[in-house]
């Protein structure tokens, strides 16, 4: 009797293994896509999960399950933390630097505008002094804050005195006319002395003397002009702001002075 031949199965992998492999590939692609994103948008995530569910019939309720899963939630949390770290160390630092550059540039523009205004004011005051014949008696200078008129102390006062000379009234009257053109600005009067000590019953030190000289000029201008006293400041600076060497007679003579400052509209000293 002939021996019965054994039946052989179909060649290749079982059908279920192909389906399982496809499923694993889809899952792998899904998670690679998820973790490749630097920032996970919840709405986009749900759309992707819904697309997988509708197309391949995978995770029919998976959007909620995956969204609440420990693995995904931890991954999203870590990605958010990484984004915050990058922002705190790189992006924000660049933003602060940009802000500093903007502020610096704005300050430079403001400084240039203030300097231009002071320069224009200085030219007008210089023309007025020339018309009054005072251009040889008054020195002019300016900064971004003010225009400065400097009068030598010998033109206004005798040595060691804060009483105005008779000849000083003509000079101060003409200066007062010029100052009235800028009555809306802050005007400051500063008295300065040299470093030679003074010890008198009336002026115990150079501080009192310089202050008294500034006050003398202040009172003269108030009594002989229409300037508003509220816009005029006065101070005595003593010997502490020299403009020349106090060891020489010429230097001491330059340090004995009265300065009148007209502040421009952009000045911070208002």
C-alpha distance (Angstrom), angle and dihedral (degrees) to the residues before:
residue distance angle dihedral
X1 . . .
X2 3.80 . .
X3 3.84 118.2 .
X4 3.84 114.3 -113.0
X5 3.81 113.8 -115.7
X6 3.85 115.2 -122.0
X7 3.82 116.3 -117.2
X8 3.80 114.1 -115.5
X9 3.87 122.5 -145.3
X10 3.78 125.0 -118.9
X11 3.81 113.0 -78.1
X12 3.85 119.9 -108.3
X13 3.81 134.5 35.1
X14 3.77 121.9 -35.8
X15 3.80 115.4 -89.5
X16 3.79 93.3 -116.5
X17 3.81 90.9 58.8
X18 3.82 92.7 58.8
X19 3.80 90.6 51.7
X20 3.79 91.1 47.3
X21 3.84 91.5 49.4
X22 3.80 91.2 51.4
X23 3.78 90.0 50.5
X24 3.83 92.5 50.5
X25 3.81 91.3 48.8
X26 3.78 90.7 51.7
X27 3.80 91.6 49.2
X28 3.82 91.3 48.3
X29 3.80 92.0 50.8
X30 3.78 89.8 47.0
X31 3.81 95.2 53.9
X32 3.81 93.6 41.5
X33 3.80 88.3 53.7
X34 3.80 91.2 47.7
X35 3.81 97.1 50.5
X36 3.80 94.5 40.2
X37 3.80 89.5 68.8
X38 3.84 113.6 92.9
X39 3.78 91.6 -152.4
X40 3.77 122.6 27.1
X41 3.75 114.4 -141.6
X42 3.82 108.5 -153.6
X43 3.78 93.4 -148.1
X44 3.81 93.6 50.0
X45 3.80 90.0 45.9
X46 3.79 91.5 55.4
X47 3.80 90.6 47.9
X48 3.82 91.4 52.6
X49 3.81 92.0 47.3
X50 3.80 91.3 48.1
X51 3.80 90.1 49.6
X52 3.82 91.5 53.8
X53 3.78 91.5 46.7
X54 3.79 94.3 50.1
X55 3.81 96.1 42.3
X56 3.80 102.4 41.6
X57 3.81 101.8 18.7
X58 3.82 89.3 -120.7
X59 3.82 121.8 146.7
X60 3.76 98.3 0.2
X61 3.76 87.4 -169.1
X62 3.76 93.9 23.4
X63 3.78 100.7 117.2
X64 3.77 91.8 70.9
X65 3.77 94.1 37.7
X66 3.79 94.9 50.9
X67 3.76 93.8 40.6
X68 3.79 90.7 55.9
X69 3.79 96.4 37.9
X70 3.78 119.6 120.9
X71 3.81 94.3 -128.7
X72 3.81 96.3 52.1
X73 3.78 95.1 39.5
X74 3.79 90.8 52.8
X75 3.79 91.3 47.5
X76 3.79 92.6 50.1
X77 3.79 90.4 46.8
X78 3.79 91.9 51.8
X79 3.78 91.8 47.6
X80 3.80 90.6 51.6
X81 3.79 90.4 48.5
X82 3.80 89.8 50.7
X83 3.80 90.5 50.9
X84 3.81 90.9 50.4
X85 3.80 90.4 48.7
X86 3.80 92.2 51.2
X87 3.79 90.6 48.4
X88 3.79 92.9 48.9
X89 3.80 95.8 48.2
X90 3.76 104.6 32.9
X91 3.75 117.6 11.0
X92 3.78 97.5 41.2
X93 3.80 91.9 45.8
X94 3.78 89.4 54.8
X95 3.79 89.8 47.6
X96 3.81 91.9 52.1
X97 3.79 90.5 48.7
X98 3.80 90.2 49.8
X99 3.79 90.0 49.5
X100 3.80 91.2 50.5
X101 3.80 90.3 49.7
X102 3.80 90.9 49.9
X103 3.80 92.0 49.5
X104 3.80 91.3 46.8
X105 3.79 91.8 49.3
X106 3.81 91.4 47.7
X107 3.81 90.7 50.6
X108 3.80 90.9 49.9
X109 3.80 90.9 50.6
X110 3.81 91.1 48.5
X111 3.81 90.8 47.3
X112 3.80 91.2 51.2
X113 3.81 91.5 48.3
X114 3.82 91.4 49.2
X115 3.79 91.3 47.7
X116 3.80 90.5 50.6
X117 3.82 90.5 51.3
X118 3.82 91.5 49.4
X119 3.80 90.8 48.4
X120 3.79 91.2 52.3
X121 3.82 90.7 47.4
X122 3.81 90.9 49.0
X123 3.81 91.0 54.0
X124 3.82 91.6 52.3
X125 3.81 93.1 47.6
X126 3.80 90.4 46.7
X127 3.81 90.8 53.8
X128 3.81 90.5 48.3
X129 3.80 91.9 50.6
X130 3.79 91.0 49.4
X131 3.80 91.0 51.0
X132 3.81 89.5 51.0
X133 3.80 93.0 47.2
X134 3.81 91.9 -118.1
X135 3.78 98.4 112.6
X136 3.83 90.9 101.5
X137 3.81 93.0 48.5
X138 3.79 101.3 44.9
X139 3.78 125.4 56.9
X140 3.79 118.3 -148.1
X141 3.78 129.9 -151.6
X142 3.79 135.2 154.5
X143 3.78 143.8 -161.7
X144 3.80 132.7 -174.2
X145 3.82 86.6 -85.0
X146 3.79 105.9 45.2
X147 3.81 152.1 -11.4
X148 3.79 112.3 -111.1
X149 3.82 127.4 -149.2
X150 3.81 113.5 -164.8
X151 3.79 121.8 -161.6
X152 3.79 120.8 -170.8
X153 3.77 111.0 -117.9
X154 3.80 92.2 -129.2
X155 3.82 89.5 65.5
X156 3.78 91.6 59.0
X157 3.80 109.9 25.9
X158 3.76 143.3 31.1
X159 3.79 117.3 -121.3
X160 3.80 112.6 -70.2
X161 3.82 92.4 2.8
X162 3.79 135.2 108.9
X163 3.83 93.9 -164.4
X164 3.80 111.1 113.4
X165 3.78 115.5 -119.1
X166 3.77 117.9 -119.6
X167 3.80 89.3 -115.8
X168 3.81 90.3 54.8
X169 3.80 93.2 69.6
X170 3.82 93.2 70.5
X171 3.81 92.0 51.4
X172 3.80 94.9 46.0
X173 3.81 92.4 45.4
X174 3.81 91.7 57.4
X175 3.79 91.3 44.3
X176 3.80 88.5 50.2
X177 3.81 90.2 56.3
X178 3.80 89.6 53.9
X179 3.79 92.7 46.7
X180 3.81 91.1 52.1
X181 3.81 88.2 66.5
X182 3.80 87.1 65.1
X183 3.79 98.7 37.4
X184 3.81 90.8 134.5
X185 3.80 91.3 62.6
X186 3.78 127.8 81.9
X187 3.82 110.0 -100.0
X188 3.79 121.8 -163.8
X189 3.80 127.3 -165.3
X190 3.81 117.4 -158.0
X191 3.76 127.0 -172.4
X192 3.82 120.1 -152.8
X193 3.81 134.2 -175.3
X194 3.77 137.6 -172.7
X195 3.80 122.5 -104.0
X196 3.81 96.9 -99.1
X197 3.82 105.8 118.4
X198 3.78 118.8 -117.6
X199 3.79 123.6 -157.3
X200 3.76 113.4 178.7
X201 3.78 134.0 139.5
X202 3.79 90.6 -109.5
X203 3.81 99.8 38.0
X204 3.80 113.1 31.8
X205 3.81 91.8 -178.9
X206 3.78 143.8 1.0
X207 3.80 89.3 -91.7
X208 3.80 92.2 66.5
X209 3.80 92.4 41.7
X210 3.80 94.3 51.7
X211 3.78 91.5 45.5
X212 3.82 91.7 49.7
X213 3.81 91.1 51.0
X214 3.79 91.9 51.3
X215 3.81 89.3 49.3
X216 3.80 91.7 50.3
X217 3.79 91.3 56.0
X218 3.81 90.3 43.6
X219 3.81 93.3 53.3
X220 3.79 92.2 46.4
X221 3.79 92.5 53.4
X222 3.81 92.9 45.7
X223 3.81 92.2 50.7
X224 3.81 96.9 43.3
X225 3.81 105.4 35.3
X226 3.80 139.3 46.2
X227 3.80 93.1 -115.4
X228 3.79 116.0 138.1
X229 3.83 109.4 -116.3
X230 3.82 88.4 -147.0
X231 3.82 88.9 68.0
X232 3.81 96.1 48.6
X233 3.78 124.0 84.2
X234 3.79 126.9 -173.3
X235 3.78 133.6 -168.2
X236 3.78 141.7 164.5
X237 3.78 114.9 -128.5
X238 3.79 97.0 -177.9
X239 3.80 115.5 -161.0
X240 3.81 95.8 -35.8
X241 3.83 100.9 97.6
X242 3.81 105.7 49.4
X243 3.79 121.5 175.4
X244 3.79 95.1 -166.9
X245 3.80 142.0 27.9
X246 3.79 111.4 -69.1
X247 3.82 91.8 -157.2
X248 3.82 92.2 75.3
X249 3.83 129.5 60.7
X250 3.79 90.5 -126.8
X251 3.79 92.0 52.1
X252 3.80 93.2 48.2
X253 3.79 90.2 50.2
X254 3.81 90.2 55.1
X255 3.80 92.0 48.0
X256 3.82 91.5 55.6
X257 3.76 97.0 81.1
X258 3.81 148.4 121.8
X259 3.80 119.2 -128.9
X260 3.80 124.2 -159.3
X261 3.80 114.7 -164.7
X262 3.81 124.3 -163.6
X263 3.80 108.7 -161.0
X264 3.79 117.7 -146.0
X265 3.80 125.4 -128.3
X266 3.82 92.7 -99.9
X267 3.77 95.2 52.1
X268 3.80 119.2 121.9
X269 3.82 88.5 -143.3
X270 3.80 98.7 81.9
